């Protein structure tokens, strides 16, 4: 029986699934099984997977049900003592699982280990660093204010903990991973691996994220957290904390709205999100560089046709790569 089960949900992932699977199977820790949940793909995903020869790879196909259901199906198939999730377009560094497993073994009181994240583009080129936040022990309030785990491809989790808190909630699309990490943090300690080991991909498809649906889901998770404040002795149910949490949610929504290719309706959504973020957490105005970037991207999204906005952003990216001041 493998010690670690990796779950990869995939829907029409022909462009990236091979590289993602390779990064999982190429881990320095090899006592693992890789469970790919094919969520009704209609492209060549299954053909690509069929050409990967590794006895640790197991592929299960279902009708399309979405990310949360696919991850839950993977959990049902998993036999490992630990479970990790990896989205079909993200990558891991080769030492990711080994480092996280060592962290959990060194901290038996913890049930979740997470690493730092860096963002990459469609060509695997570095875009920017993630938050690179270290939070150990009881982290519920910190995680509520900011999802420092940052994505669904990050943590290594004791399966017993997942069994206790239940599966991913498909009623909060777009933030089902944050919701899961919060439910885990309400009961278990976390341990950080302070190294960027998760490579989160930003692509043109990122714009397909429904930020309006994500807004509703985020507010639902926040309301549930404060309604169930008794779950964590850390959580102060004060109005000031709730406003800070809501402000942080809208800051994240701005990022998602302006991710990938830019378009007018997402730029307009970002304007509204920015107003709500500042109204709930005015301290954000004290970050002038970040504000300038956001306002610039909003202006590009609203004022330029999508193809011109894409060209402009590609030009700026090329200047940065060549270290030309802009």
NORNOR-V825630 format. One record per backbone hydrogen bond with DSSP energy under -1.0 kcal/mol. CO is the residue of the C=O (numbers start at 1). NH is the residue of the N-H. If there is no record, write none. Layout:
((CO NH) (CO NH))
This chain:
((3 81) (3 82) (4 33) (5 84) (6 35) (7 86) (8 37) (10 39) (13 16) (13 17) (16 20) (17 21) (18 22) (19 23) (20 24) (21 25) (22 26) (24 27) (30 32) (31 4) (33 6) (34 58) (35 8) (36 60) (37 10) (38 40) (38 62) (44 48) (45 49) (46 50) (49 52) (54 57) (56 34) (58 36) (60 38) (66 70) (67 71) (68 72) (69 73) (70 74) (71 75) (72 76) (73 77) (74 78) (81 159) (82 5) (83 157) (84 7) (87 90) (91 199) (93 96) (94 28) (95 99) (96 100) (97 101) (98 102) (99 103) (100 104) (101 105) (102 106) (107 110) (111 158) (112 191) (113 156) (114 193) (116 197) (116 198) (117 130) (118 200) (119 127) (120 202) (121 124) (125 121) (128 119) (137 190) (139 143) (140 144) (141 145) (142 146) (146 148) (147 150) (156 113) (157 83) (158 162) (159 163) (160 164) (161 165) (162 166) (169 172) (172 175) (175 179) (176 180) (177 181) (178 182) (179 183) (180 184) (181 185) (182 186) (184 187) (184 188) (189 111) (189 112) (190 137) (191 114) (193 195) (195 116) (195 197) (197 93) (198 118) (199 91) (200 120) (203 206) (204 207) (205 208) (206 209) (209 211) (210 214) (211 215) (212 216) (213 217) (214 218) (215 219) (216 220) (217 221) (218 222) (219 223) (220 224) (221 225) (222 226) (223 227) (224 228) (226 229) (228 231) (229 232) (238 242) (239 243) (240 244) (241 245) (242 246) (243 247) (244 248) (245 249) (246 250) (247 251) (248 252) (249 253) (250 254) (251 255) (252 256) (253 257) (254 258) (256 259) (263 267) (264 268) (265 269) (266 270) (267 271) (268 272) (269 273) (270 274) (271 275) (272 276) (273 277) (274 278) (275 279) (276 280) (277 281) (281 284) (282 285) (283 286) (284 287) (287 291) (288 292) (289 293) (290 294) (291 295) (292 296) (293 297) (294 298) (295 299) (296 300) (297 301) (298 302) (299 303) (300 304) (305 309) (306 310) (307 311) (308 312) (309 313) (310 314) (311 315) (312 316) (313 317) (314 318) (315 319) (316 320) (317 321) (318 322) (319 324) (320 323))
